[in-house]
Amino acid sequence: QQQVKQSPQSLIVQKGGISIINCAYENTAFDYFPWYQQFPGKGPALLIAIRPDVSEKKEGRFTISFNKSAKQFSLHIMDSQPGDSATYFCAASLRNQGGKLIFGQGTELSVKP
Amino acid sequence: GAVVSQHPSRVICKSGTSVKIECRSLDFQATTMFWYRQFPKQSLMLMATSNEGSKATYEQGVEKDKFLINHASLTLSTLTVTSAHPEDSSFYICSAEGAGEKLFFGSGTQLSVL
């Protein structure tokens, strides 16, 4: 019940295309869903996060879509750039335990020029 | 944005020695810090929750006597890997909880035990 399942494991997108990464969760008590970007040898950096009271959140080229009934959420990267090539992790946490994150398995994104 | 500094970024040690990793929140106070472990091409696994002024809370399967955590101030937590062995080689990442439950990560420490 604590798992967060992420797909795909790897993704190749052409420059200018849309990258889509999906996550699903089981525990309905989760109420914070962040996405992190990680470059090799570095710690993860927070990209964008959402709470279950909204269905979509957009920040620049990054959008989270949230489907509470399906217990799924996804990250859309618009106009993908080679500099976006990194590993992306979705995560979830329980109410008032925002720091105790359960991470998805990660998606290695490669944006081709 | 909030900055979390982790030191050292890379350490190589001999089997049987102990290694200390520091995690500092530079521009905010963090009563709670977290330590994660990451193997190559795998996800982050929470090891323990570090609370300022009290004992750390360890996740199931993490040996508290091997991974000593100290959170002596609101800006510093340390992880000491005691009597390190090659199987302890991994990427260790700390994080600190800022305002709004946002979690900020350090840049990680690559530990290699020979």
Backbone of each chain as ProteinMPNN parsed JSONL, in Angstrom:
{"seq_chain_A": "QQQVKQSPQSLIVQKGGISIINCAYENTAFDYFPWYQQFPGKGPALLIAIRPDVSEKKEGRFTISFNKSAKQFSLHIMDSQPGDSATYFCAASLRNQGGKLIFGQGTELSVKP", "coords_chain_A": {"N_chain_A": [[0.816, -1.218, 0.0], [2.107, 1.092, 0.337], [3.452, 1.637, -1.934], [4.626, 3.397, -4.843], [4.11, 3.403, -8.161], [5.909, 3.769, -11.107], [6.066, 4.737, -14.53], [7.157, 5.259, -17.964], [10.117, 3.166, -17.657], [12.246, 4.123, -19.073], [12.641, 6.759, -21.483], [12.556, 8.167, -24.657], [12.65, 11.146, -26.392], [12.023, 13.458, -29.0], [13.581, 16.63, -29.552], [11.636, 19.395, -28.68], [9.338, 17.97, -28.476], [6.701, 16.369, -26.498], [7.137, 15.152, -23.28], [5.989, 12.502, -21.358], [5.323, 11.191, -18.245], [4.235, 8.691, -16.061], [2.561, 7.97, -12.969], [1.328, 5.807, -10.396], [-0.591, 5.165, -7.486], [-1.419, 3.501, -4.383], [-2.226, 4.009, -1.762], [-4.71, 5.799, -0.377], [-4.451, 7.727, 1.489], [-2.314, 9.296, 0.941], [-1.266, 12.628, 0.415], [0.335, 14.457, -0.814], [2.154, 15.143, -3.663], [4.984, 15.184, -5.212], [7.271, 15.959, -7.923], [10.53, 15.073, -8.909], [13.685, 16.004, -10.303], [16.64, 14.533, -11.36], [20.057, 14.733, -11.926], [22.951, 12.9, -13.086], [24.984, 11.822, -10.391], [24.146, 13.804, -8.688], [21.973, 15.317, -6.197], [18.366, 14.964, -5.958], [16.202, 17.429, -7.401], [13.512, 19.508, -6.619], [10.813, 19.765, -8.803], [8.056, 20.297, -9.347], [4.966, 20.224, -7.591], [1.935, 18.724, -6.307], [-1.265, 18.799, -4.675], [-4.057, 16.741, -3.645], [-6.399, 18.208, -3.997], [-6.59, 19.598, -6.315], [-6.755, 19.263, -9.896], [-4.903, 19.765, -11.804], [-1.727, 21.259, -12.31], [0.389, 23.827, -13.337], [3.633, 24.836, -14.178], [5.57, 26.813, -15.858], [7.122, 24.98, -18.382], [6.37, 22.613, -17.297], [3.865, 20.368, -16.269], [1.593, 18.996, -13.981], [-0.743, 16.445, -14.011], [-3.528, 15.305, -12.281], [-5.373, 12.571, -11.184], [-7.643, 11.787, -9.052], [-9.594, 9.812, -8.567], [-8.725, 7.66, -10.066], [-6.356, 7.265, -8.894], [-3.914, 8.197, -9.93], [-1.187, 10.036, -11.305], [0.498, 12.367, -13.412], [3.395, 13.608, -15.152], [3.951, 16.15, -17.415], [6.139, 17.297, -19.8], [6.506, 19.982, -21.671], [7.574, 21.041, -24.957], [10.133, 19.728, -24.963], [13.598, 19.73, -24.133], [17.115, 19.132, -24.901], [18.548, 19.628, -22.555], [16.813, 18.816, -20.63], [17.216, 16.194, -20.288], [17.487, 13.677, -18.04], [16.986, 11.921, -14.927], [13.788, 11.275, -13.755], [11.729, 11.404, -10.919], [8.726, 10.452, -9.448], [6.851, 11.022, -6.452], [5.322, 10.431, -3.236], [3.591, 11.386, -0.271], [2.375, 11.108, 3.11], [-0.226, 12.925, 4.847], [0.973, 15.691, 6.661], [3.454, 14.559, 6.773], [5.345, 15.4, 4.979], [8.036, 15.281, 4.407], [8.765, 12.668, 4.44], [9.116, 10.859, 2.041], [7.792, 8.601, -0.389], [9.222, 7.131, -3.04], [8.83, 6.799, -6.595], [9.976, 4.468, -9.134], [11.572, 5.732, -10.926], [12.315, 7.453, -14.014], [14.228, 7.437, -16.831], [14.95, 9.989, -18.829], [15.631, 10.88, -22.137], [16.345, 13.405, -24.303], [16.453, 13.944, -27.636], [18.434, 15.842, -29.89]], "CA_chain_A": [[0.0, 0.0, 0.0], [2.995, 2.239, 0.376], [4.186, 1.756, -3.18], [4.303, 4.309, -5.925], [4.597, 2.745, -9.363], [6.216, 4.77, -12.129], [6.362, 4.232, -15.87], [8.011, 4.124, -18.302], [11.433, 3.131, -17.024], [13.067, 5.014, -19.877], [11.84, 7.475, -22.47], [13.326, 8.96, -25.62], [11.763, 12.132, -27.012], [12.705, 14.408, -29.865], [13.559, 18.028, -29.115], [10.39, 20.078, -29.007], [8.212, 17.083, -28.226], [6.136, 16.319, -25.153], [7.525, 13.987, -22.481], [4.933, 12.164, -20.402], [5.709, 10.156, -17.278], [3.046, 8.363, -15.291], [2.704, 7.313, -11.669], [0.108, 5.329, -9.769], [-0.401, 4.876, -6.059], [-2.491, 2.719, -3.785], [-2.654, 4.532, -0.472], [-5.543, 6.999, -0.548], [-4.084, 8.705, 2.518], [-1.285, 10.194, 0.418], [-1.864, 13.909, 0.051], [1.324, 15.369, -1.386], [2.719, 14.412, -4.795], [6.0, 15.999, -5.9], [8.133, 15.383, -8.951], [11.908, 15.493, -8.762], [14.596, 15.817, -11.427], [17.965, 14.209, -10.846], [21.144, 14.54, -12.868], [23.918, 11.919, -12.556], [25.881, 12.258, -9.343], [23.576, 14.932, -7.948], [20.754, 15.043, -5.48], [17.149, 15.344, -6.68], [15.737, 18.804, -7.274], [12.06, 19.602, -6.733], [10.332, 20.414, -10.03], [6.684, 20.747, -9.205], [4.237, 19.335, -6.688], [0.49, 18.943, -6.313], [-2.051, 18.155, -3.627], [-5.198, 16.113, -4.311], [-7.58, 19.04, -4.147], [-6.606, 20.173, -7.654], [-6.556, 18.233, -10.922], [-3.785, 20.11, -12.684], [-0.886, 22.381, -11.895], [1.346, 24.123, -14.392], [4.703, 25.781, -13.871], [6.419, 26.889, -17.04], [6.913, 23.879, -19.311], [6.04, 21.41, -16.539], [2.477, 20.275, -15.828], [1.153, 17.764, -13.318], [-2.161, 16.103, -14.102], [-3.841, 14.442, -11.134], [-6.673, 11.909, -11.261], [-7.811, 11.237, -7.718], [-10.402, 8.588, -8.591], [-7.898, 6.6, -10.633], [-5.119, 7.217, -8.103], [-2.809, 8.332, -10.869], [-0.775, 11.397, -11.629], [1.497, 12.33, -14.465], [4.193, 14.795, -15.438], [4.09, 16.483, -18.818], [7.164, 18.298, -20.086], [6.235, 20.529, -22.999], [8.738, 21.577, -25.666], [11.276, 19.1, -24.306], [14.912, 20.174, -24.585], [18.199, 18.219, -24.504], [18.903, 19.902, -21.162], [15.854, 18.135, -19.746], [17.648, 14.801, -20.156], [17.763, 13.429, -16.617], [16.083, 10.923, -14.362], [12.665, 11.916, -13.076], [11.083, 10.582, -9.907], [7.537, 10.906, -8.761], [6.872, 10.638, -5.044], [4.092, 10.701, -2.498], [3.76, 11.339, 1.186], [1.153, 11.211, 3.894], [-0.502, 14.236, 5.446], [1.881, 16.109, 7.735], [4.727, 13.843, 6.7], [5.809, 15.76, 3.639], [9.43, 14.96, 4.157], [8.962, 11.226, 4.405], [8.626, 10.567, 0.704], [7.873, 7.297, -1.027], [9.583, 7.453, -4.406], [8.654, 5.867, -7.695], [11.2, 3.783, -9.549], [12.371, 6.628, -11.759], [12.259, 7.391, -15.474], [15.398, 8.056, -17.456], [14.507, 10.708, -20.025], [16.651, 11.338, -23.06], [15.779, 14.258, -25.335], [17.387, 13.961, -28.758], [18.423, 17.12, -30.632]], "C_chain_A": [[0.843, 1.257, 0.0], [3.691, 2.491, -0.948], [3.681, 2.885, -4.061], [4.927, 3.706, -7.171], [4.728, 3.755, -10.495], [6.521, 4.102, -13.447], [6.413, 5.387, -16.867], [9.335, 4.195, -17.553], [12.398, 4.055, -17.758], [12.222, 5.591, -20.997], [12.766, 8.283, -23.359], [12.355, 9.854, -26.365], [12.6, 13.051, -27.901], [12.59, 15.818, -29.273], [12.28, 18.705, -29.6], [9.152, 19.247, -28.746], [7.729, 17.156, -26.779], [6.577, 15.029, -24.469], [6.427, 13.749, -21.448], [5.374, 10.998, -19.539], [4.533, 9.948, -16.33], [3.381, 7.708, -13.953], [1.342, 6.91, -11.13], [0.396, 4.972, -8.32], [-1.604, 4.118, -5.534], [-3.088, 3.375, -2.544], [-3.428, 5.839, -0.642], [-5.256, 8.061, 0.51], [-2.945, 9.627, 2.064], [-1.944, 11.534, 0.064], [-0.863, 14.922, -0.461], [2.095, 14.59, -2.435], [3.711, 15.314, -5.54], [6.685, 15.222, -7.015], [9.535, 15.957, -8.774], [12.689, 15.171, -10.03], [15.982, 15.548, -10.84], [18.946, 14.008, -11.998], [22.171, 13.597, -12.25], [24.844, 12.518, -11.51], [25.399, 13.426, -8.523], [22.345, 14.504, -7.174], [19.543, 15.468, -6.289], [16.785, 16.803, -6.416], [14.23, 18.843, -7.498], [11.671, 20.39, -7.987], [8.996, 21.082, -9.795], [5.976, 19.755, -8.304], [2.758, 19.694, -6.7], [-0.134, 18.271, -5.105], [-3.357, 17.7, -4.254], [-6.431, 16.98, -4.488], [-7.636, 19.757, -5.493], [-6.288, 19.083, -8.67], [-5.378, 18.53, -11.833], [-3.026, 21.291, -12.107], [0.193, 22.578, -12.935], [2.361, 25.128, -13.896], [5.672, 25.78, -15.049], [6.105, 25.764, -18.001], [6.462, 22.598, -18.632], [4.592, 21.461, -16.039], [2.271, 18.943, -15.129], [-0.341, 17.628, -13.562], [-2.46, 15.08, -13.024], [-5.248, 13.896, -11.263], [-6.894, 11.162, -9.954], [-8.564, 9.907, -7.738], [-9.607, 7.394, -9.115], [-6.616, 6.39, -9.85], [-3.888, 7.24, -9.008], [-2.446, 9.805, -11.023], [0.371, 11.319, -12.622], [2.199, 13.673, -14.597], [4.275, 14.962, -16.937], [5.167, 17.552, -18.943], [6.951, 18.758, -21.522], [7.535, 21.048, -23.614], [10.034, 21.04, -25.039], [12.593, 19.517, -24.971], [15.994, 19.18, -24.164], [18.642, 18.419, -23.056], [17.953, 19.294, -20.152], [16.238, 16.673, -19.529], [18.164, 14.557, -18.747], [16.88, 12.268, -16.182], [15.022, 11.648, -13.537], [12.008, 10.923, -12.115], [9.782, 11.238, -9.466], [7.634, 10.431, -7.313], [5.526, 10.965, -4.415], [4.399, 10.66, -1.006], [2.406, 11.502, 1.86], [0.987, 12.622, 4.435], [0.425, 14.493, 6.612], [3.17, 15.291, 7.811], [5.38, 14.119, 5.361], [7.245, 15.403, 3.354], [9.687, 13.474, 4.019], [8.364, 10.698, 3.105], [8.787, 9.106, 0.324], [8.092, 7.581, -2.505], [9.157, 6.367, -5.385], [10.007, 5.359, -8.151], [12.106, 4.643, -10.418], [12.192, 6.379, -13.242], [13.457, 8.131, -16.026], [14.961, 8.67, -18.784], [15.704, 11.143, -20.848], [15.964, 12.142, -24.158], [16.811, 14.414, -26.438], [17.291, 15.276, -29.539], [17.914, 16.974, -32.057]], "O_chain_A": [[0.358, 2.348, -0.298], [4.444, 3.456, -1.077], [2.512, 3.268, -4.036], [6.142, 3.518, -7.23], [3.793, 4.495, -10.802], [7.149, 3.044, -13.494], [5.768, 6.41, -16.637], [9.626, 5.19, -16.89], [13.256, 4.689, -17.145], [11.223, 5.002, -21.411], [13.649, 8.993, -22.877], [11.355, 9.382, -26.907], [13.744, 13.372, -27.579], [11.621, 16.142, -28.586], [11.9, 18.599, -30.766], [8.035, 19.762, -28.79], [8.27, 17.896, -25.957], [6.408, 13.94, -25.018], [5.993, 14.67, -20.757], [5.754, 9.944, -20.048], [3.919, 10.906, -15.86], [4.367, 6.981, -13.835], [0.337, 7.578, -11.373], [1.494, 4.532, -7.979], [-2.666, 4.094, -6.156], [-4.294, 3.305, -2.307], [-2.852, 6.864, -1.01], [-5.771, 9.175, 0.425], [-2.649, 10.622, 2.725], [-3.033, 11.571, -0.508], [-1.165, 16.113, -0.538], [2.627, 13.515, -2.156], [3.317, 16.108, -6.394], [6.674, 13.991, -7.039], [9.712, 17.15, -8.525], [12.398, 14.203, -10.733], [16.434, 16.252, -9.937], [18.703, 13.224, -12.915], [22.26, 13.498, -11.026], [25.419, 13.588, -11.714], [26.163, 13.989, -7.738], [21.747, 13.464, -7.455], [19.678, 16.26, -7.222], [17.037, 17.333, -5.333], [13.731, 18.269, -8.466], [12.125, 21.513, -8.206], [8.833, 22.281, -10.017], [6.341, 18.581, -8.256], [2.375, 20.81, -7.051], [0.4, 17.296, -4.575], [-3.74, 18.221, -5.301], [-7.417, 16.531, -5.074], [-8.611, 20.448, -5.787], [-5.629, 18.096, -8.344], [-4.907, 17.649, -12.552], [-3.603, 22.194, -11.5], [0.837, 21.622, -13.367], [2.014, 26.136, -13.28], [6.481, 24.866, -15.21], [4.954, 25.596, -18.403], [6.198, 21.6, -19.303], [4.153, 22.457, -15.465], [2.711, 17.899, -15.61], [-1.107, 18.568, -13.351], [-1.731, 14.101, -12.869], [-6.204, 14.653, -11.43], [-6.399, 10.05, -9.768], [-8.211, 8.982, -7.008], [-9.793, 6.264, -8.665], [-5.871, 5.446, -10.112], [-2.967, 6.434, -8.875], [-3.29, 10.691, -10.889], [1.115, 10.338, -12.665], [1.676, 14.719, -14.211], [4.628, 14.026, -17.654], [5.113, 18.584, -18.274], [7.189, 18.007, -22.468], [8.465, 21.439, -22.909], [10.91, 21.807, -24.641], [12.685, 19.639, -26.193], [15.821, 18.461, -23.18], [19.067, 17.465, -22.405], [18.246, 19.258, -18.957], [15.654, 15.993, -18.685], [19.151, 15.156, -18.319], [16.126, 11.709, -16.978], [15.332, 12.521, -12.727], [11.767, 9.765, -12.457], [9.745, 12.428, -9.152], [8.418, 9.535, -6.999], [4.707, 11.68, -4.992], [5.33, 9.995, -0.553], [1.436, 11.967, 1.261], [1.935, 13.406, 4.473], [0.64, 13.619, 7.453], [3.885, 15.34, 8.812], [5.895, 13.22, 4.696], [7.635, 15.239, 2.198], [10.739, 13.073, 3.522], [7.255, 10.163, 3.082], [9.777, 8.461, 0.667], [7.248, 8.201, -3.152], [9.128, 5.182, -5.053], [11.048, 5.76, -7.63], [13.275, 4.315, -10.619], [11.951, 5.253, -13.676], [13.673, 9.305, -15.725], [14.643, 7.959, -19.737], [16.667, 11.703, -20.324], [15.099, 11.622, -24.864], [17.901, 14.943, -26.217], [16.193, 15.761, -29.814], [17.85, 17.958, -32.793]]}, "seq_chain_B": "GAVVSQHPSRVICKSGTSVKIECRSLDFQATTMFWYRQFPKQSLMLMATSNEGSKATYEQGVEKDKFLINHASLTLSTLTVTSAHPEDSSFYICSAEGAGEKLFFGSGTQLSVL", "coords_chain_B": {"N_chain_B": [[15.865, 30.016, -3.51], [15.637, 27.332, -1.053], [18.639, 26.009, 0.356], [20.522, 23.1, 0.643], [23.372, 21.796, 1.941], [25.723, 19.282, 1.376], [28.332, 17.254, 2.571], [31.217, 15.112, 2.58], [31.356, 15.226, -1.077], [32.283, 13.043, -2.292], [33.752, 10.055, -1.182], [36.303, 7.781, -0.412], [37.07, 4.883, 1.268], [38.743, 2.553, 3.457], [37.84, -0.832, 4.124], [36.225, -1.452, 7.186], [36.722, 0.945, 8.41], [35.339, 4.093, 9.633], [33.002, 6.471, 8.384], [32.026, 9.833, 8.131], [29.288, 11.805, 7.206], [28.142, 15.006, 6.403], [25.295, 17.12, 6.655], [23.861, 20.124, 5.893], [21.498, 22.703, 6.393], [21.411, 25.651, 4.763], [20.127, 28.17, 4.614], [17.856, 28.076, 6.096], [16.038, 26.837, 8.924], [15.901, 23.518, 10.02], [13.999, 21.311, 11.595], [13.626, 18.735, 11.078], [15.337, 16.293, 9.316], [16.224, 14.112, 6.631], [17.583, 10.951, 5.672], [18.633, 9.334, 2.807], [19.251, 6.513, 0.684], [20.785, 5.492, -2.301], [21.114, 3.229, -4.879], [22.961, 2.495, -7.916], [21.154, 3.563, -10.748], [18.74, 3.167, -9.519], [15.913, 3.756, -7.344], [15.358, 6.205, -4.688], [15.804, 5.284, -1.361], [14.382, 5.609, 1.75], [16.252, 5.91, 4.666], [16.37, 6.85, 7.312], [14.831, 9.082, 9.667], [15.742, 12.154, 10.872], [15.65, 13.909, 13.809], [15.899, 17.023, 15.328], [17.556, 17.255, 18.345], [16.622, 14.866, 19.361], [16.375, 11.238, 19.284], [17.087, 9.503, 16.247], [14.762, 8.158, 13.867], [14.554, 5.046, 12.507], [14.126, 3.339, 9.407], [12.538, 0.218, 8.608], [14.707, -2.528, 8.615], [17.059, -1.106, 8.456], [20.131, -0.779, 9.971], [20.581, 0.611, 13.036], [22.825, 0.806, 14.609], [24.844, 0.717, 12.86], [24.511, 2.763, 11.079], [24.882, 5.695, 12.218], [23.138, 8.465, 13.369], [23.142, 11.901, 13.968], [21.661, 14.807, 15.123], [22.322, 17.577, 15.995], [21.842, 20.3, 15.909], [19.679, 22.897, 14.576], [20.401, 23.163, 11.98], [22.131, 21.22, 11.156], [22.803, 17.876, 10.407], [24.273, 14.698, 10.885], [25.529, 11.753, 9.347], [26.968, 8.795, 10.208], [28.732, 6.194, 8.932], [29.517, 3.302, 10.281], [32.266, 1.067, 10.748], [32.636, 0.382, 7.965], [31.782, -1.557, 5.078], [32.322, -3.157, 1.862], [29.735, -3.595, 0.809], [28.356, -1.454, 1.744], [28.855, 0.542, 0.065], [27.57, 3.161, -1.759], [25.273, 5.717, -2.905], [24.645, 8.347, -0.895], [22.129, 10.433, 0.283], [21.022, 13.43, 1.717], [18.213, 15.216, 3.084], [16.258, 18.098, 3.794], [13.511, 19.428, 5.539], [11.611, 22.083, 4.519], [9.668, 25.137, 4.591], [6.131, 24.688, 4.249], [6.183, 21.979, 3.976], [7.923, 21.289, 1.991], [10.552, 19.502, 0.49], [13.999, 19.607, 0.451], [16.909, 18.651, -1.199], [20.264, 17.532, -0.527], [23.394, 17.469, -2.356], [24.364, 14.965, -2.411], [26.438, 12.112, -1.475], [28.927, 10.123, -2.634], [29.862, 7.08, -1.625], [32.545, 4.921, -1.479], [33.703, 1.846, -0.603], [36.583, 0.144, -0.04]], "CA_chain_B": [[15.338, 28.789, -2.946], [16.346, 26.755, 0.082], [19.854, 25.297, -0.024], [21.021, 22.074, 1.56], [24.752, 21.475, 1.592], [26.141, 17.965, 1.854], [29.787, 17.133, 2.456], [31.856, 15.366, 1.288], [30.621, 14.766, -2.251], [32.795, 11.717, -2.647], [34.712, 9.545, -0.2], [36.789, 6.405, -0.57], [37.65, 4.458, 2.539], [39.079, 1.139, 3.58], [36.883, -1.646, 4.862], [36.435, -1.437, 8.623], [36.808, 2.315, 8.921], [34.07, 4.811, 9.737], [32.912, 7.654, 7.541], [30.986, 10.773, 8.557], [28.738, 12.668, 6.158], [27.434, 16.14, 6.997], [24.192, 17.721, 5.906], [23.539, 21.414, 6.494], [20.548, 23.606, 5.757], [22.196, 26.882, 4.795], [19.364, 29.403, 4.755], [16.627, 27.853, 6.84], [16.186, 25.893, 10.025], [15.209, 22.261, 9.735], [13.895, 20.431, 12.757], [13.614, 17.356, 10.587], [16.12, 15.971, 8.131], [16.048, 12.725, 6.215], [18.72, 10.347, 4.985], [18.245, 8.36, 1.791], [20.323, 5.753, 0.055], [20.425, 5.223, -3.687], [22.021, 2.4, -5.65], [22.981, 2.938, -9.316], [19.968, 3.415, -11.578], [17.597, 2.77, -8.703], [15.213, 4.841, -6.678], [15.843, 6.58, -3.371], [15.18, 4.551, -0.264], [14.531, 6.313, 3.012], [16.942, 5.147, 5.695], [16.034, 7.304, 8.662], [14.37, 10.453, 9.895], [16.585, 12.756, 11.895], [14.938, 14.973, 14.508], [16.787, 17.829, 16.146], [17.47, 17.097, 19.789], [16.112, 13.566, 19.791], [16.918, 10.108, 18.547], [16.592, 9.305, 14.89], [13.825, 7.06, 13.617], [15.101, 4.273, 11.405], [13.207, 2.511, 8.646], [12.696, -1.221, 8.808], [15.82, -3.128, 7.908], [18.248, -0.266, 8.544], [20.794, -1.017, 11.251], [20.843, 1.887, 13.699], [24.175, 0.82, 15.176], [25.781, 0.851, 11.753], [24.294, 4.091, 10.498], [24.631, 6.577, 13.354], [22.652, 9.777, 12.962], [23.141, 12.911, 15.006], [21.037, 16.058, 14.664], [22.618, 18.372, 17.184], [21.364, 21.672, 15.786], [18.593, 23.056, 13.609], [20.934, 23.28, 10.626], [23.15, 20.204, 10.886], [22.617, 16.468, 10.724], [25.383, 13.904, 10.383], [25.364, 10.311, 9.21], [28.244, 8.098, 10.307], [28.707, 4.785, 8.558], [30.533, 2.693, 11.133], [32.844, -0.187, 10.273], [32.107, 0.27, 6.607], [32.143, -2.708, 4.261], [32.039, -2.879, 0.451], [28.289, -3.571, 0.524], [27.826, -0.149, 2.145], [29.125, 1.486, -1.025], [26.292, 3.641, -2.292], [25.089, 7.17, -2.964], [23.845, 8.74, 0.264], [21.578, 11.77, 0.06], [20.24, 13.957, 2.823], [17.237, 16.221, 2.713], [15.747, 18.871, 4.918], [12.144, 19.875, 5.31], [11.437, 23.516, 4.652], [8.307, 25.617, 4.765], [5.142, 24.045, 3.396], [6.536, 20.556, 3.838], [8.76, 21.044, 0.824], [11.773, 18.783, 0.829], [15.135, 20.03, -0.349], [17.939, 17.631, -1.108], [21.669, 17.831, -0.719], [23.938, 17.02, -3.642], [24.716, 13.56, -2.321], [27.796, 11.653, -1.176], [29.225, 8.801, -3.196], [30.768, 6.343, -0.739], [33.148, 3.709, -2.039], [34.45, 1.139, 0.436], [37.487, -0.796, -0.708]], "C_chain_B": [[16.197, 28.256, -1.816], [17.532, 25.925, -0.397], [20.243, 24.323, 1.077], [22.4, 21.661, 1.07], [25.144, 20.137, 2.198], [27.629, 17.798, 1.585], [30.274, 15.861, 3.14], [30.994, 14.871, 0.124], [31.064, 13.364, -2.655], [33.801, 11.305, -1.587], [35.03, 8.093, -0.502], [37.439, 6.005, 0.74], [37.948, 2.97, 2.511], [38.021, 0.412, 4.398], [37.244, -1.646, 6.345], [36.542, -0.064, 9.235], [35.419, 2.942, 8.96], [34.132, 6.094, 8.916], [31.763, 8.531, 8.016], [30.58, 11.661, 7.389], [27.922, 13.759, 6.837], [26.365, 16.684, 6.063], [23.777, 19.001, 6.619], [22.463, 22.138, 5.699], [21.136, 25.007, 5.905], [21.366, 28.127, 5.08], [18.012, 29.195, 5.411], [16.915, 26.837, 7.953], [15.341, 24.661, 9.76], [15.176, 21.404, 10.991], [13.946, 18.968, 12.339], [14.446, 17.246, 9.319], [15.971, 14.492, 7.857], [17.31, 12.235, 5.514], [18.211, 9.242, 4.065], [19.498, 7.667, 1.264], [19.861, 5.41, -1.355], [21.501, 4.382, -4.35], [21.926, 2.822, -7.114], [21.703, 2.579, -10.067], [18.763, 2.891, -10.797], [17.007, 3.99, -8.004], [15.862, 5.165, -5.328], [15.058, 5.812, -2.306], [15.441, 5.291, 1.042], [15.191, 5.404, 4.04], [16.441, 5.533, 7.085], [15.58, 8.751, 8.644], [15.135, 11.002, 11.087], [15.863, 13.952, 12.514], [15.895, 15.712, 15.437], [16.516, 17.611, 17.624], [16.902, 15.783, 20.266], [16.694, 12.463, 18.918], [16.297, 9.998, 17.166], [15.634, 8.124, 14.843], [14.285, 6.333, 12.373], [13.997, 3.471, 10.715], [13.519, 1.033, 8.878], [13.85, -1.741, 7.977], [17.094, -2.316, 7.931], [18.858, -0.416, 9.936], [21.188, 0.304, 11.908], [22.24, 1.958, 14.288], [25.231, 0.972, 14.097], [25.713, 2.261, 11.153], [23.869, 5.039, 11.635], [24.248, 7.961, 12.862], [22.605, 10.692, 14.172], [22.6, 14.208, 14.432], [21.122, 17.053, 15.806], [22.114, 19.807, 17.108], [20.303, 21.735, 14.704], [19.091, 23.153, 12.167], [21.918, 22.178, 10.266], [22.704, 18.817, 11.336], [23.808, 15.712, 10.157], [25.004, 12.432, 10.356], [26.757, 9.698, 9.269], [28.035, 6.636, 9.968], [29.853, 4.124, 9.318], [30.991, 1.35, 10.565], [32.331, -0.511, 8.867], [32.637, -0.968, 5.888], [31.774, -2.408, 2.812], [30.551, -2.809, 0.124], [27.62, -2.274, 0.966], [28.089, 0.909, 1.072], [27.812, 1.874, -1.693], [26.343, 5.16, -2.374], [24.152, 7.534, -1.815], [23.408, 10.192, 0.082], [20.783, 12.195, 1.29], [19.216, 14.943, 2.282], [16.751, 16.915, 3.975], [14.379, 19.415, 4.566], [12.044, 21.368, 5.564], [9.984, 23.881, 4.832], [7.356, 24.924, 3.797], [5.435, 22.587, 3.105], [7.341, 20.26, 2.585], [10.086, 20.442, 1.269], [12.88, 19.199, -0.124], [16.295, 19.077, -0.107], [19.339, 18.213, -1.2], [22.145, 17.235, -2.038], [24.449, 15.594, -3.592], [26.179, 13.303, -2.022], [27.971, 10.255, -1.745], [30.268, 8.133, -2.305], [31.249, 5.079, -1.44], [34.024, 3.082, -0.958], [35.284, 0.053, -0.23], [37.731, -2.046, 0.137]], "O_chain_B": [[17.341, 28.674, -1.641], [17.453, 25.232, -1.412], [20.288, 24.663, 2.259], [22.568, 21.231, -0.071], [24.925, 19.89, 3.384], [28.124, 18.151, 0.515], [29.774, 15.547, 4.221], [30.007, 14.167, 0.338], [30.315, 12.609, -3.276], [34.612, 12.119, -1.146], [34.148, 7.29, -0.804], [38.281, 6.736, 1.261], [37.464, 2.234, 1.651], [37.386, 1.005, 5.27], [38.405, -1.815, 6.716], [36.462, 0.081, 10.455], [34.459, 2.407, 8.405], [35.187, 6.712, 8.779], [30.663, 8.042, 8.273], [31.428, 12.197, 6.676], [27.117, 13.486, 7.727], [26.525, 16.7, 4.843], [23.393, 18.98, 7.789], [22.515, 22.179, 4.469], [21.335, 25.494, 7.018], [21.856, 29.054, 5.726], [17.123, 30.039, 5.295], [17.897, 26.095, 7.914], [14.194, 24.764, 9.325], [16.192, 20.842, 11.402], [14.264, 18.085, 13.136], [14.272, 18.015, 8.374], [15.632, 13.713, 8.748], [18.01, 13.002, 4.852], [17.472, 8.348, 4.477], [20.619, 8.161, 1.382], [18.696, 5.08, -1.577], [22.668, 4.773, -4.382], [20.939, 3.433, -7.52], [21.236, 1.44, -10.023], [17.878, 2.248, -11.362], [17.543, 5.096, -8.075], [16.79, 4.485, -4.891], [13.832, 5.71, -2.352], [16.589, 5.564, 1.392], [14.752, 4.275, 4.262], [16.131, 4.679, 7.916], [15.898, 9.523, 7.74], [15.172, 10.4, 12.16], [15.509, 14.898, 11.811], [16.609, 15.098, 16.229], [15.388, 17.765, 18.092], [16.716, 15.597, 21.468], [17.406, 12.722, 17.948], [15.138, 10.354, 16.952], [15.694, 7.217, 15.673], [14.395, 6.931, 11.303], [13.062, 2.992, 11.356], [14.62, 0.666, 9.288], [13.964, -1.439, 6.789], [18.127, -2.795, 7.464], [18.188, -0.206, 10.946], [22.034, 1.031, 11.387], [22.789, 3.048, 14.452], [26.378, 1.314, 14.383], [26.726, 2.851, 10.778], [22.689, 5.166, 11.963], [24.945, 8.556, 12.041], [22.109, 10.33, 15.239], [23.037, 14.654, 13.371], [20.137, 17.334, 16.49], [21.973, 20.466, 18.138], [20.056, 20.755, 14.002], [18.287, 23.217, 11.237], [22.485, 22.197, 9.174], [22.289, 18.613, 12.476], [24.3, 16.04, 9.077], [24.271, 11.936, 11.211], [27.627, 10.046, 8.47], [27.268, 5.931, 10.624], [31.023, 4.367, 9.023], [30.205, 0.603, 9.982], [31.688, -1.534, 8.632], [33.787, -1.368, 6.069], [30.99, -1.494, 2.557], [30.148, -2.042, -0.751], [26.468, -2.012, 0.617], [27.6, 2.035, 1.167], [27.046, 1.017, -2.134], [27.317, 5.794, -1.969], [23.007, 7.084, -1.77], [24.218, 11.064, -0.232], [19.983, 11.431, 1.83], [19.341, 15.438, 1.162], [16.832, 16.371, 5.076], [14.127, 19.814, 3.429], [12.344, 21.858, 6.653], [9.161, 23.036, 5.185], [7.727, 24.61, 2.666], [4.982, 22.037, 2.102], [7.432, 19.108, 2.161], [10.656, 20.83, 2.288], [12.723, 19.151, -1.344], [16.619, 18.741, 1.032], [19.573, 19.231, -1.851], [21.382, 16.577, -2.746], [24.916, 15.062, -4.599], [27.043, 14.143, -2.273], [27.251, 9.326, -1.38], [31.416, 8.572, -2.242], [30.452, 4.278, -1.927], [34.964, 3.705, -0.464], [34.756, -0.839, -0.894], [38.469, -2.938, -0.28]]}, "name": "protein", "num_of_chains": 2, "seq": "QQQVKQSPQSLIVQKGGISIINCAYENTAFDYFPWYQQFPGKGPALLIAIRPDVSEKKEGRFTISFNKSAKQFSLHIMDSQPGDSATYFCAASLRNQGGKLIFGQGTELSVKPGAVVSQHPSRVICKSGTSVKIECRSLDFQATTMFWYRQFPKQSLMLMATSNEGSKATYEQGVEKDKFLINHASLTLSTLTVTSAHPEDSSFYICSAEGAGEKLFFGSGTQLSVL"}
